[in-house]
Amino acid sequence: MTYHAAEEMAEDGLGILDVESAILNGKVIKREKGDPRGIKYVVKGIGASQITPIGVVGRFKETGIFLIITVYKIT
C-alpha cells in the first residue's frame, strides 16, 4: 500500500479490514491501460461493516504483488 493510499484510507475513516474486504469480495469495474507502469485496476467492494461501499485502485508489480495506489469511500 502506498503512503497516499494510507492517507486517503484514514481521511475516509476506513481501516485495513475494510480495504481487504472490498478487494476480496468486490469486483474489478474498470481497467486503465494508459499508464506506462502497467494496467491500473479499479475495484468496487463493500467494507468490513458490509455497509460502506469502497473503491480501491491498484496495479500488479513485476513481482506479482498487488500495489494499492489509493482507497476511497464511494458516496
Jmol script that loads the backbone (N, CA, C; Angstrom):
load data "model"
ATOM      1  N   MET A   1       0.849  -1.170   0.000  1.00  0.00           N
ATOM      2  CA  MET A   1       0.000   0.000   0.000  1.00  0.00           C
ATOM      3  C   MET A   1       0.896   1.234   0.000  1.00  0.00           C
ATOM      4  N   THR A   2       0.554   2.179  -0.865  1.00  0.00           N
ATOM      5  CA  THR A   2       1.330   3.418  -0.913  1.00  0.00           C
ATOM      6  C   THR A   2       0.966   4.307   0.274  1.00  0.00           C
ATOM      7  N   TYR A   3       1.841   5.264   0.548  1.00  0.00           N
ATOM      8  CA  TYR A   3       1.593   6.237   1.603  1.00  0.00           C
ATOM      9  C   TYR A   3       0.312   7.014   1.284  1.00  0.00           C
ATOM     10  N   HIS A   4       0.136   7.363   0.020  1.00  0.00           N
ATOM     11  CA  HIS A   4      -1.059   8.091  -0.415  1.00  0.00           C
ATOM     12  C   HIS A   4      -2.322   7.296  -0.085  1.00  0.00           C
ATOM     13  N   ALA A   5      -2.311   6.002  -0.368  1.00  0.00           N
ATOM     14  CA  ALA A   5      -3.476   5.156  -0.089  1.00  0.00           C
ATOM     15  C   ALA A   5      -3.776   5.120   1.404  1.00  0.00           C
ATOM     16  N   ALA A   6      -2.742   5.029   2.229  1.00  0.00           N
ATOM     17  CA  ALA A   6      -2.932   5.010   3.682  1.00  0.00           C
ATOM     18  C   ALA A   6      -3.530   6.328   4.169  1.00  0.00           C
ATOM     19  N   GLU A   7      -3.071   7.440   3.606  1.00  0.00           N
ATOM     20  CA  GLU A   7      -3.622   8.757   3.972  1.00  0.00           C
ATOM     21  C   GLU A   7      -5.097   8.856   3.590  1.00  0.00           C
ATOM     22  N   GLU A   8      -5.418   8.444   2.365  1.00  0.00           N
ATOM     23  CA  GLU A   8      -6.803   8.513   1.890  1.00  0.00           C
ATOM     24  C   GLU A   8      -7.709   7.599   2.710  1.00  0.00           C
ATOM     25  N   MET A   9      -7.212   6.436   3.062  1.00  0.00           N
ATOM     26  CA  MET A   9      -7.961   5.488   3.872  1.00  0.00           C
ATOM     27  C   MET A   9      -8.300   6.132   5.224  1.00  0.00           C
ATOM     28  N   ALA A  10      -7.313   6.752   5.851  1.00  0.00           N
ATOM     29  CA  ALA A  10      -7.519   7.402   7.156  1.00  0.00           C
ATOM     30  C   ALA A  10      -8.490   8.578   7.043  1.00  0.00           C
ATOM     31  N   GLU A  11      -8.357   9.374   5.984  1.00  0.00           N
ATOM     32  CA  GLU A  11      -9.247  10.524   5.782  1.00  0.00           C
ATOM     33  C   GLU A  11     -10.705  10.112   5.695  1.00  0.00           C
ATOM     34  N   ASP A  12     -10.961   8.960   5.081  1.00  0.00           N
ATOM     35  CA  ASP A  12     -12.335   8.481   4.919  1.00  0.00           C
ATOM     36  C   ASP A  12     -12.794   7.604   6.084  1.00  0.00           C
ATOM     37  N   GLY A  13     -11.950   7.474   7.112  1.00  0.00           N
ATOM     38  CA  GLY A  13     -12.329   6.694   8.286  1.00  0.00           C
ATOM     39  C   GLY A  13     -12.388   5.195   8.016  1.00  0.00           C
ATOM     40  N   LEU A  14     -11.564   4.730   7.086  1.00  0.00           N
ATOM     41  CA  LEU A  14     -11.544   3.314   6.732  1.00  0.00           C
ATOM     42  C   LEU A  14     -10.355   2.622   7.387  1.00  0.00           C
ATOM     43  N   GLY A  15     -10.502   1.347   7.629  1.00  0.00           N
ATOM     44  CA  GLY A  15      -9.413   0.560   8.193  1.00  0.00           C
ATOM     45  C   GLY A  15      -8.925  -0.470   7.193  1.00  0.00           C
ATOM     46  N   ILE A  16      -7.845  -1.124   7.540  1.00  0.00           N
ATOM     47  CA  ILE A  16      -7.259  -2.118   6.641  1.00  0.00           C
ATOM     48  C   ILE A  16      -8.230  -3.272   6.391  1.00  0.00           C
ATOM     49  N   LEU A  17      -9.057  -3.616   7.371  1.00  0.00           N
ATOM     50  CA  LEU A  17     -10.041  -4.689   7.172  1.00  0.00           C
ATOM     51  C   LEU A  17     -11.101  -4.288   6.144  1.00  0.00           C
ATOM     52  N   ASP A  18     -11.425  -2.989   6.087  1.00  0.00           N
ATOM     53  CA  ASP A  18     -12.370  -2.506   5.082  1.00  0.00           C
ATOM     54  C   ASP A  18     -11.791  -2.681   3.679  1.00  0.00           C
ATOM     55  N   VAL A  19     -10.529  -2.326   3.530  1.00  0.00           N
ATOM     56  CA  VAL A  19      -9.863  -2.425   2.230  1.00  0.00           C
ATOM     57  C   VAL A  19      -9.738  -3.895   1.821  1.00  0.00           C
ATOM     58  N   GLU A  20      -9.343  -4.726   2.761  1.00  0.00           N
ATOM     59  CA  GLU A  20      -9.207  -6.159   2.484  1.00  0.00           C
ATOM     60  C   GLU A  20     -10.545  -6.757   2.056  1.00  0.00           C
ATOM     61  N   SER A  21     -11.610  -6.417   2.758  1.00  0.00           N
ATOM     62  CA  SER A  21     -12.945  -6.913   2.427  1.00  0.00           C
ATOM     63  C   SER A  21     -13.376  -6.456   1.035  1.00  0.00           C
ATOM     64  N   ALA A  22     -13.118  -5.183   0.731  1.00  0.00           N
ATOM     65  CA  ALA A  22     -13.504  -4.641  -0.581  1.00  0.00           C
ATOM     66  C   ALA A  22     -12.790  -5.371  -1.717  1.00  0.00           C
ATOM     67  N   ILE A  23     -11.509  -5.670  -1.527  1.00  0.00           N
ATOM     68  CA  ILE A  23     -10.743  -6.357  -2.574  1.00  0.00           C
ATOM     69  C   ILE A  23     -11.187  -7.813  -2.703  1.00  0.00           C
ATOM     70  N   LEU A  24     -11.313  -8.491  -1.579  1.00  0.00           N
ATOM     71  CA  LEU A  24     -11.632  -9.920  -1.615  1.00  0.00           C
ATOM     72  C   LEU A  24     -13.053 -10.217  -2.075  1.00  0.00           C
ATOM     73  N   ASN A  25     -13.979  -9.310  -1.777  1.00  0.00           N
ATOM     74  CA  ASN A  25     -15.383  -9.560  -2.107  1.00  0.00           C
ATOM     75  C   ASN A  25     -15.932  -8.654  -3.201  1.00  0.00           C
ATOM     76  N   GLY A  26     -15.084  -7.754  -3.711  1.00  0.00           N
ATOM     77  CA  GLY A  26     -15.533  -6.818  -4.729  1.00  0.00           C
ATOM     78  C   GLY A  26     -15.317  -7.329  -6.144  1.00  0.00           C
ATOM     79  N   LYS A  27     -15.510  -6.427  -7.074  1.00  0.00           N
ATOM     80  CA  LYS A  27     -15.351  -6.745  -8.494  1.00  0.00           C
ATOM     81  C   LYS A  27     -14.508  -5.669  -9.171  1.00  0.00           C
ATOM     82  N   VAL A  28     -13.730  -6.080 -10.148  1.00  0.00           N
ATOM     83  CA  VAL A  28     -12.982  -5.124 -10.973  1.00  0.00           C
ATOM     84  C   VAL A  28     -14.001  -4.470 -11.893  1.00  0.00           C
ATOM     85  N   ILE A  29     -14.153  -3.157 -11.761  1.00  0.00           N
ATOM     86  CA  ILE A  29     -15.139  -2.452 -12.579  1.00  0.00           C
ATOM     87  C   ILE A  29     -14.507  -1.694 -13.733  1.00  0.00           C
ATOM     88  N   LYS A  30     -13.177  -1.540 -13.682  1.00  0.00           N
ATOM     89  CA  LYS A  30     -12.502  -0.788 -14.737  1.00  0.00           C
ATOM     90  C   LYS A  30     -11.035  -1.177 -14.794  1.00  0.00           C
ATOM     91  N   ARG A  31     -10.499  -1.192 -16.003  1.00  0.00           N
ATOM     92  CA  ARG A  31      -9.064  -1.399 -16.223  1.00  0.00           C
ATOM     93  C   ARG A  31      -8.551  -0.184 -16.990  1.00  0.00           C
ATOM     94  N   GLU A  32      -7.561   0.500 -16.419  1.00  0.00           N
ATOM     95  CA  GLU A  32      -6.993   1.684 -17.055  1.00  0.00           C
ATOM     96  C   GLU A  32      -5.638   1.305 -17.634  1.00  0.00           C
ATOM     97  N   LYS A  33      -5.542   1.297 -18.967  1.00  0.00           N
ATOM     98  CA  LYS A  33      -4.346   0.801 -19.639  1.00  0.00           C
ATOM     99  C   LYS A  33      -3.370   1.878 -20.089  1.00  0.00           C
ATOM    100  N   GLY A  34      -3.645   3.148 -19.842  1.00  0.00           N
ATOM    101  CA  GLY A  34      -2.824   4.225 -20.369  1.00  0.00           C
ATOM    102  C   GLY A  34      -1.527   4.511 -19.630  1.00  0.00           C
ATOM    103  N   ASP A  35      -1.292   3.913 -18.496  1.00  0.00           N
ATOM    104  CA  ASP A  35      -0.110   4.213 -17.685  1.00  0.00           C
ATOM    105  C   ASP A  35       1.055   3.310 -18.087  1.00  0.00           C
ATOM    106  N   PRO A  36       2.231   3.870 -18.374  1.00  0.00           N
ATOM    107  CA  PRO A  36       3.372   3.043 -18.786  1.00  0.00           C
ATOM    108  C   PRO A  36       3.878   2.096 -17.691  1.00  0.00           C
ATOM    109  N   ARG A  37       3.484   2.344 -16.439  1.00  0.00           N
ATOM    110  CA  ARG A  37       3.905   1.472 -15.335  1.00  0.00           C
ATOM    111  C   ARG A  37       3.063   0.208 -15.250  1.00  0.00           C
ATOM    112  N   GLY A  38       1.965   0.166 -16.007  1.00  0.00           N
ATOM    113  CA  GLY A  38       1.127  -1.028 -16.012  1.00  0.00           C
ATOM    114  C   GLY A  38      -0.345  -0.699 -15.889  1.00  0.00           C
ATOM    115  N   ILE A  39      -1.154  -1.700 -16.084  1.00  0.00           N
ATOM    116  CA  ILE A  39      -2.609  -1.548 -16.012  1.00  0.00           C
ATOM    117  C   ILE A  39      -3.020  -1.267 -14.567  1.00  0.00           C
ATOM    118  N   LYS A  40      -3.886  -0.264 -14.395  1.00  0.00           N
ATOM    119  CA  LYS A  40      -4.464   0.022 -13.083  1.00  0.00           C
ATOM    120  C   LYS A  40      -5.847  -0.615 -13.041  1.00  0.00           C
ATOM    121  N   TYR A  41      -6.132  -1.265 -11.933  1.00  0.00           N
ATOM    122  CA  TYR A  41      -7.419  -1.923 -11.737  1.00  0.00           C
ATOM    123  C   TYR A  41      -8.220  -1.150 -10.692  1.00  0.00           C
ATOM    124  N   VAL A  42      -9.473  -0.855 -11.027  1.00  0.00           N
ATOM    125  CA  VAL A  42     -10.378  -0.195 -10.090  1.00  0.00           C
ATOM    126  C   VAL A  42     -11.335  -1.263  -9.575  1.00  0.00           C
ATOM    127  N   VAL A  43     -11.308  -1.469  -8.264  1.00  0.00           N
ATOM    128  CA  VAL A  43     -12.144  -2.487  -7.624  1.00  0.00           C
ATOM    129  C   VAL A  43     -13.204  -1.779  -6.798  1.00  0.00           C
ATOM    130  N   LYS A  44     -14.442  -2.221  -6.946  1.00  0.00           N
ATOM    131  CA  LYS A  44     -15.539  -1.693  -6.132  1.00  0.00           C
ATOM    132  C   LYS A  44     -16.012  -2.827  -5.242  1.00  0.00           C
ATOM    133  N   GLY A  45     -16.049  -2.559  -3.937  1.00  0.00           N
ATOM    134  CA  GLY A  45     -16.478  -3.575  -2.989  1.00  0.00           C
ATOM    135  C   GLY A  45     -17.114  -2.947  -1.765  1.00  0.00           C
ATOM    136  N   ILE A  46     -17.385  -3.796  -0.790  1.00  0.00           N
ATOM    137  CA  ILE A  46     -18.026  -3.375   0.449  1.00  0.00           C
ATOM    138  C   ILE A  46     -17.046  -3.571   1.597  1.00  0.00           C
ATOM    139  N   GLY A  47     -17.021  -2.606   2.520  1.00  0.00           N
ATOM    140  CA  GLY A  47     -16.130  -2.677   3.674  1.00  0.00           C
ATOM    141  C   GLY A  47     -16.526  -3.773   4.651  1.00  0.00           C
ATOM    142  N   ALA A  48     -15.749  -3.918   5.686  1.00  0.00           N
ATOM    143  CA  ALA A  48     -15.950  -4.971   6.682  1.00  0.00           C
ATOM    144  C   ALA A  48     -17.312  -4.870   7.372  1.00  0.00           C
ATOM    145  N   SER A  49     -17.872  -3.662   7.438  1.00  0.00           N
ATOM    146  CA  SER A  49     -19.180  -3.464   8.072  1.00  0.00           C
ATOM    147  C   SER A  49     -20.317  -4.026   7.226  1.00  0.00           C
ATOM    148  N   GLN A  50     -19.992  -4.388   5.967  1.00  0.00           N
ATOM    149  CA  GLN A  50     -20.976  -4.859   4.988  1.00  0.00           C
ATOM    150  C   GLN A  50     -21.986  -3.768   4.625  1.00  0.00           C
ATOM    151  N   ILE A  51     -21.612  -2.509   4.870  1.00  0.00           N
ATOM    152  CA  ILE A  51     -22.481  -1.371   4.565  1.00  0.00           C
ATOM    153  C   ILE A  51     -21.783  -0.368   3.663  1.00  0.00           C
ATOM    154  N   THR A  52     -20.532  -0.054   3.955  1.00  0.00           N
ATOM    155  CA  THR A  52     -19.812   1.021   3.295  1.00  0.00           C
ATOM    156  C   THR A  52     -19.227   0.592   1.950  1.00  0.00           C
ATOM    157  N   PRO A  53     -19.669   1.237   0.848  1.00  0.00           N
ATOM    158  CA  PRO A  53     -19.066   0.943  -0.460  1.00  0.00           C
ATOM    159  C   PRO A  53     -17.689   1.609  -0.564  1.00  0.00           C
ATOM    160  N   ILE A  54     -16.724   0.857  -1.074  1.00  0.00           N
ATOM    161  CA  ILE A  54     -15.338   1.313  -1.127  1.00  0.00           C
ATOM    162  C   ILE A  54     -14.761   1.081  -2.510  1.00  0.00           C
ATOM    163  N   GLY A  55     -13.951   2.034  -2.968  1.00  0.00           N
ATOM    164  CA  GLY A  55     -13.189   1.891  -4.205  1.00  0.00           C
ATOM    165  C   GLY A  55     -11.720   1.713  -3.869  1.00  0.00           C
ATOM    166  N   VAL A  56     -11.077   0.806  -4.575  1.00  0.00           N
ATOM    167  CA  VAL A  56      -9.649   0.555  -4.395  1.00  0.00           C
ATOM    168  C   VAL A  56      -9.012   0.566  -5.779  1.00  0.00           C
ATOM    169  N   VAL A  57      -7.930   1.321  -5.933  1.00  0.00           N
ATOM    170  CA  VAL A  57      -7.207   1.363  -7.206  1.00  0.00           C
ATOM    171  C   VAL A  57      -5.806   0.824  -6.954  1.00  0.00           C
ATOM    172  N   GLY A  58      -5.388  -0.094  -7.819  1.00  0.00           N
ATOM    173  CA  GLY A  58      -4.055  -0.661  -7.667  1.00  0.00           C
ATOM    174  C   GLY A  58      -3.549  -1.260  -8.960  1.00  0.00           C
ATOM    175  N   ARG A  59      -2.316  -1.763  -8.895  1.00  0.00           N
ATOM    176  CA  ARG A  59      -1.717  -2.412 -10.066  1.00  0.00           C
ATOM    177  C   ARG A  59      -0.833  -3.546  -9.579  1.00  0.00           C
ATOM    178  N   PHE A  60      -0.599  -4.501 -10.461  1.00  0.00           N
ATOM    179  CA  PHE A  60       0.306  -5.594 -10.143  1.00  0.00           C
ATOM    180  C   PHE A  60       1.725  -5.173 -10.483  1.00  0.00           C
ATOM    181  N   LYS A  61       2.625  -5.363  -9.531  1.00  0.00           N
ATOM    182  CA  LYS A  61       4.044  -5.072  -9.756  1.00  0.00           C
ATOM    183  C   LYS A  61       4.683  -6.256 -10.473  1.00  0.00           C
ATOM    184  N   GLU A  62       5.914  -6.070 -10.929  1.00  0.00           N
ATOM    185  CA  GLU A  62       6.644  -7.124 -11.647  1.00  0.00           C
ATOM    186  C   GLU A  62       6.761  -8.393 -10.805  1.00  0.00           C
ATOM    187  N   THR A  63       6.735  -8.231  -9.491  1.00  0.00           N
ATOM    188  CA  THR A  63       6.876  -9.359  -8.564  1.00  0.00           C
ATOM    189  C   THR A  63       5.568 -10.126  -8.375  1.00  0.00           C
ATOM    190  N   GLY A  64       4.473  -9.599  -8.937  1.00  0.00           N
ATOM    191  CA  GLY A  64       3.173 -10.239  -8.786  1.00  0.00           C
ATOM    192  C   GLY A  64       2.372  -9.700  -7.613  1.00  0.00           C
ATOM    193  N   ILE A  65       2.958  -8.799  -6.844  1.00  0.00           N
ATOM    194  CA  ILE A  65       2.270  -8.205  -5.697  1.00  0.00           C
ATOM    195  C   ILE A  65       1.334  -7.106  -6.181  1.00  0.00           C
ATOM    196  N   PHE A  66       0.119  -7.058  -5.606  1.00  0.00           N
ATOM    197  CA  PHE A  66      -0.853  -6.019  -5.940  1.00  0.00           C
ATOM    198  C   PHE A  66      -0.574  -4.798  -5.073  1.00  0.00           C
ATOM    199  N   LEU A  67      -0.162  -3.699  -5.697  1.00  0.00           N
ATOM    200  CA  LEU A  67       0.144  -2.452  -5.005  1.00  0.00           C
ATOM    201  C   LEU A  67      -1.109  -1.593  -4.966  1.00  0.00           C
ATOM    202  N   ILE A  68      -1.577  -1.265  -3.777  1.00  0.00           N
ATOM    203  CA  ILE A  68      -2.755  -0.414  -3.617  1.00  0.00           C
ATOM    204  C   ILE A  68      -2.302   1.039  -3.725  1.00  0.00           C
ATOM    205  N   ILE A  69      -2.841   1.727  -4.725  1.00  0.00           N
ATOM    206  CA  ILE A  69      -2.439   3.098  -5.020  1.00  0.00           C
ATOM    207  C   ILE A  69      -3.295   4.110  -4.265  1.00  0.00           C
ATOM    208  N   THR A  70      -4.595   3.864  -4.233  1.00  0.00           N
ATOM    209  CA  THR A  70      -5.495   4.742  -3.481  1.00  0.00           C
ATOM    210  C   THR A  70      -6.732   3.971  -3.059  1.00  0.00           C
ATOM    211  N   VAL A  71      -7.394   4.519  -2.037  1.00  0.00           N
ATOM    212  CA  VAL A  71      -8.595   3.932  -1.461  1.00  0.00           C
ATOM    213  C   VAL A  71      -9.555   5.076  -1.203  1.00  0.00           C
ATOM    214  N   TYR A  72     -10.843   4.832  -1.429  1.00  0.00           N
ATOM    215  CA  TYR A  72     -11.818   5.897  -1.147  1.00  0.00           C
ATOM    216  C   TYR A  72     -13.191   5.306  -0.847  1.00  0.00           C
ATOM    217  N   LYS A  73     -13.933   6.045  -0.040  1.00  0.00           N
ATOM    218  CA  LYS A  73     -15.310   5.682   0.264  1.00  0.00           C
ATOM    219  C   LYS A  73     -16.171   6.188  -0.882  1.00  0.00           C
ATOM    220  N   ILE A  74     -16.996   5.343  -1.423  1.00  0.00           N
ATOM    221  CA  ILE A  74     -17.872   5.731  -2.531  1.00  0.00           C
ATOM    222  C   ILE A  74     -19.123   6.384  -1.952  1.00  0.00           C
ATOM    223  N   THR A  75     -19.386   7.612  -2.409  1.00  0.00           N
ATOM    224  CA  THR A  75     -20.554   8.334  -1.897  1.00  0.00           C
ATOM    225  C   THR A  75     -21.620   8.464  -2.935  1.00  0.00           C
TER     226      THR A  75
END
end "model"
wireframe off; spacefill off
backbone 0.3
color backbone group
